[in-house]
Amino acid sequence: MRILFCDTASHDGMIACVTDDKIAALDSIDHRIDDAGLVSRIEAMLTSAKWTYHDFTHIACVIGPGGFMSLRTAVALVNVMSHELDIPVCGIHLSDMYFARMPLSLYRLPAKQEIRAAWLHSTKRFELFIRGFGSLKEKFPEPQRIAAGDLKHAISAGTRWTGELISEHRAIVAGTGAEEIRLETKEDTLPVFLKAQSYKKQTLQPWYGREW
């Protein structure tokens, strides 16, 4: 597999040329990049990897949540490339990226003890997205919006969390006693994660988590 990976959803955006077992080239990008800027950065990355567009066999794109134009820019370009190159694509939710980067040590717990973890993502000052993993998955099985004021009731001491939060939301989380997870790097986790995804001919749609 030779995969184009595109992430304009994260605050630390990234594009990469990825094989089954390594990253051939990568570039950190501003998540507010426009379509012309994104194309030029992909082409520069291809030069670095000594690949061409026709070397790509698959495309993976983080579809959200994120900025309105940021997601539209990446998803639109990926859809065009998939069609023109006739290769399958995969849409990835940002929470799955964070889950994949959780260290294996979190799962090496004593018998009958299950990890309690949450992905959190600020979307507005008064609301954010949450998704549960481990014992918290039953309560929040899919990414959903909650009011910032409800966050202190959603998680508690003993919860491990990851994600992207504004300072006001971080203060609320700190008050609950929840502990932030130190994640593995994208560079270390991306090849295995992307290889395990399901790719198909499809038109991707941005995931905003709300109606616009």
Stockholm file with secondary structure:
# STOCKHOLM 1.0

chainA/1-212         MRILFCDTASHDGMIACVTDDKIAALDSIDHRIDDAGLVSRIEAMLTSAKWTYHDFTHIACVIGPGGFMSLRTAVALVNVMSHELDIPVCGIHLSDMYFARMPLSLYRLPAKQEIRAAWLHSTKRFELFIRGFGSLKEKFPEPQRIAAGDLKHAISAGTRWTGELISEHRAIVAGTGAEEIRLETKEDTLPVFLKAQSYKKQTLQPWYGREW
#=GR chainA/1-212 SS CEEEEEECSSSSEEEEEEESSCEEEEEEECTTCCHHHHHHHHHHHHHHHTCCGGGCCEEEEEEESSCHHHHHHHHHHHHHHHHHHTCCEEEEEHHHHHHHTSCGGGGCCCTTCCCEEEEEEEEETTEEEEEEEETTTTTCSSCEEEEGGGHHHHCCTTCEEEEECCHHHHHHHHHHTCEECCCCCHHHHHHHHHHTSCCBSCCCCCCCSSCC
#=GC SS_cons         CEEEEEECSSSSEEEEEEESSCEEEEEEECTTCCHHHHHHHHHHHHHHHTCCGGGCCEEEEEEESSCHHHHHHHHHHHHHHHHHHTCCEEEEEHHHHHHHTSCGGGGCCCTTCCCEEEEEEEEETTEEEEEEEETTTTTCSSCEEEEGGGHHHHCCTTCEEEEECCHHHHHHHHHHTCEECCCCCHHHHHHHHHHTSCCBSCCCCCCCSSCC
//
